Amino acid sequence: MAKKILILECEIPVIPFEDTLLLRKENELLRASSGNEAFNLLENNKIDLLIMDDKLPDFTVEDFVADVRKNPKNREISIILLSSVVKEPPKGVNSLLPKPIVSADFNEACKKLLQVESRKDMRLLVYVQVQGFVHSNFFLCNSRNLSASGILILTTKNLKLGDSVQLQITLPREKEKVKAFAKVVREAKEVSSQLNAYGLHFIEISEKDRERIRKFIQEEKHQ
């Protein structure tokens, strides 16, 4: 289900966008750089999650959160506060994350508050070379993340939701490529480049290759 997320950051961006559900195309991201700008967006949108920095130019954190909660419309909004100073979450804040932000903790807090179902397979943020074939056309791309059930690729190729893609994935330190047929299930927002980002779900892959991916991810996670 689509979620509407308001991001309130006033200084240097601190949110770890890579490998988070914020990149999913179905999520709509709104941005504000001040408390007053955030209130305008809250007034005109049904926000599911508010992610805010602790440095606001026009409010203290406590006053801003209290004013948000005064409006009955906003009482169901989940609020994540990112702070290097605050040690206990102020009243009205659902989750407090200390800076510097740990990507895994940030992602887990977002999933919990948005009630997003966790993926069964562990994902790894990793860049590996991928060869693709779609509609008999060959293209090269790289992964952004990888799991035993799917892959997020970055490519100059234009794909469409529902496209079936034949993949050959080169895992580091292995000569034999992982082979799979996959379906494009989402377009992701790629914030750091001009490449297209697509989430692909494996619809046909041997159990041997699936286990090779799981083993590779486990080894990389423990390095």
C-alpha positions in Angstrom: 0.0 0.0 0.0 1.3 3.5 -0.9 2.6 5.6 2.0 3.0 9.3 2.2 6.2 10.3 4.1 7.2 13.9 5.1 10.9 14.5 5.6 11.8 17.6 7.6 15.5 18.3 7.3 17.0 21.8 7.7 20.7 21.3 7.5 23.0 18.7 5.9 20.9 15.7 4.9 21.4 12.8 7.4 18.8 10.3 6.2 20.4 7.1 4.8 18.4 6.8 1.6 20.3 3.9 0.1 18.7 0.5 0.6 15.7 1.8 2.4 12.0 1.5 1.7 11.9 5.2 1.1 13.2 4.4 -2.4 10.1 2.4 -3.3 8.2 4.1 -6.1 4.8 3.5 -4.4 5.9 5.8 -1.5 5.4 9.5 -2.0 8.1 11.7 -0.4 7.4 15.2 0.6 10.1 17.6 1.9 10.2 20.6 4.2 13.1 22.7 5.5 11.3 24.4 8.3 8.5 23.8 10.8 6.1 26.2 9.1 6.7 24.6 5.7 6.0 21.2 7.3 2.7 22.5 8.8 1.6 23.6 5.3 2.3 20.1 3.9 0.6 18.5 6.9 -2.5 20.7 6.4 -2.9 19.7 2.7 -1.8 16.0 2.8 -2.6 12.8 4.7 0.8 12.0 6.1 1.6 8.4 7.3 5.1 9.1 8.6 7.0 12.2 9.6 10.8 12.0 9.8 12.4 15.0 11.4 15.8 16.4 12.3 16.3 17.9 15.7 17.5 21.3 14.3 14.6 23.4 13.2 15.0 27.1 12.4 11.6 28.2 13.7 10.6 25.7 16.5 12.0 23.7 19.3 11.4 20.0 18.8 9.1 19.8 21.7 7.0 22.8 20.6 6.8 21.5 17.0 5.7 18.0 18.0 3.1 19.4 20.4 1.7 21.6 17.8 1.5 18.7 15.3 -0.4 16.6 17.8 -2.8 19.3 18.7 -4.6 18.8 15.4 -6.8 15.7 15.6 -6.0 15.0 11.9 -2.3 14.4 12.9 -2.7 12.3 16.0 -2.3 9.0 14.0 0.9 10.2 12.3 4.0 8.3 13.3 7.0 10.5 14.1 10.7 9.6 13.9 13.2 12.1 15.5 16.8 12.1 14.4 19.0 13.6 17.0 22.6 13.8 18.4 21.5 15.7 21.5 18.1 14.3 22.7 18.5 11.2 24.8 14.8 10.4 25.5 12.0 10.7 22.9 9.9 13.8 23.6 6.2 13.4 24.2 4.5 12.6 20.9 7.6 11.1 19.2 7.2 7.4 18.3 10.9 6.6 17.7 14.2 8.3 18.5 17.3 7.5 16.5 20.7 8.8 17.4 23.0 10.5 14.9 25.0 9.3 13.0 22.1 7.3 11.7 22.6 3.5 11.2 20.9 2.5 8.0 19.6 -0.8 9.4 18.1 0.8 12.5 16.5 3.6 10.4 15.0 1.0 8.0 13.7 -1.1 10.8 12.0 1.9 12.5 10.4 2.9 9.2 9.1 -0.6 8.5 7.7 -0.9 12.1 5.9 2.4 12.1 4.6 2.0 8.5 3.7 -1.6 9.3 5.5 -2.7 6.2 5.9 -6.5 6.0 9.5 -7.6 6.3 11.1 -9.4 3.5 11.8 -13.1 4.2 15.2 -13.1 2.6 18.1 -11.0 3.8 19.2 -8.3 1.4 22.7 -7.0 0.8 23.7 -3.6 -0.5 26.1 -4.7 -3.1 27.3 -3.8 -6.6 27.7 -6.8 -8.9 27.7 -7.0 -12.7 24.5 -8.2 -14.2 23.7 -9.2 -17.8 20.1 -8.9 -18.9 17.9 -10.0 -21.8 14.5 -8.5 -22.4 12.4 -8.8 -25.6 15.5 -10.4 -27.1 17.6 -7.3 -26.4 20.8 -7.6 -24.4 21.8 -5.0 -21.8 24.4 -4.6 -19.1 23.7 -3.2 -15.6 24.8 -3.3 -12.0 22.9 -4.4 -8.8 22.1 -2.0 -6.0 21.0 -4.7 -3.7 20.6 -8.4 -3.9 18.6 -11.1 -2.1 17.7 -14.8 -2.7 14.3 -13.6 -3.9 15.2 -10.7 -6.1 17.5 -7.9 -7.1 17.5 -4.1 -7.5 19.3 -3.1 -10.7 20.6 0.2 -12.0 20.6 0.6 -15.8 20.3 3.0 -18.7 17.8 0.5 -20.2 14.1 1.5 -20.0 12.0 -1.3 -18.6 8.3 -1.5 -17.8 6.4 -3.0 -14.9 5.7 -6.6 -15.7 8.6 -7.1 -18.1 10.1 -10.6 -17.9 13.9 -10.4 -17.9 16.5 -13.1 -18.2 19.4 -12.4 -15.9 23.0 -13.6 -15.5 24.5 -12.4 -12.2 28.2 -12.4 -11.6 29.0 -13.0 -7.9 32.4 -12.0 -6.6 35.0 -14.8 -6.4 32.8 -17.2 -8.5 33.3 -18.1 -12.1 29.8 -19.6 -12.7 27.1 -17.0 -13.1 23.8 -17.1 -11.3 21.0 -17.5 -13.8 17.4 -16.5 -13.3 14.2 -15.3 -14.9 12.8 -12.3 -13.2 9.8 -10.0 -13.4 10.0 -6.2 -13.0 7.8 -5.5 -10.0 8.6 -1.9 -9.1 10.4 1.2 -10.3 12.6 2.6 -7.6 13.8 6.2 -7.0 17.5 6.4 -7.6 18.6 9.6 -5.9 22.3 9.5 -6.5 22.6 9.0 -10.3 20.8 9.4 -13.6 20.3 5.7 -14.0 17.0 3.9 -14.0 16.4 1.7 -10.9 14.1 -1.4 -11.0 13.2 -4.0 -8.5 13.0 -7.5 -10.0 11.5 -10.6 -8.4 13.0 -14.0 -9.3 10.2 -16.1 -10.8 12.5 -18.9 -12.0 15.8 -19.8 -10.4 17.4 -23.1 -9.4 17.5 -23.9 -5.7 21.3 -24.3 -6.1 21.7 -20.7 -7.4 19.3 -19.4 -4.7 21.5 -21.0 -2.1 24.6 -19.6 -3.7 23.1 -16.1 -3.3 22.2 -16.8 0.4 25.7 -18.1 1.1 27.3 -15.0 -0.6 25.1 -12.6 1.4 25.9 -14.4 4.7 29.6 -14.3 4.0 29.5 -10.6 3.1 27.4 -9.7 6.2 30.0 -11.3 8.5 33.1 -9.8 7.0 
